[in-house]
Amino acid sequence: SSDVCSSDLGGHNMRSEVLLDVTALAIAAGLSFLLAVRVSRSPFWALVGVGTAVLLVPRLYAYPKLLLYPLGLAAIAAYSSRPTIRRLIVAAAVTAIAFLFRHDHGGSIGMAMVAMLVLVHIADGLAVVGRRVVAFGVAVGVLLLPFLLFVQMHGGLVSYFG
């Protein structure tokens, strides 16, 4: 939770929470702008789109939604432009981090990553698609292993996910 992180960094006050949230929102806006420029090929229209979103003044607590999904799109764009194992691991890390924020964020981003892997590698054959999807799944699992072990030791995975 952001409360624990911001409290540890700046003490138990609203200032540290606001600083964390505003910083995350600023990073999200910057990343969204870069992605919009890449897609639209127009800094003007990217600024119009992202500027409109910024002017809507999102709730500070909404920063995970506004940050994680552009991060997922950036990982998709990076991997699809140059599919390497390193970029696959980055995509897995983004998915695992999203899962740790909220499990449904991880599931949504993970499904988008799998769809991207299928689309990028379908021309290479189903065997390559399968290997990449399994490699992605294993990487996500390895990255989440400490969390999963912690949950198992302190109540069990079955009761946690039940």
Disulfide bonds with the S-S distance in Angstrom:
none
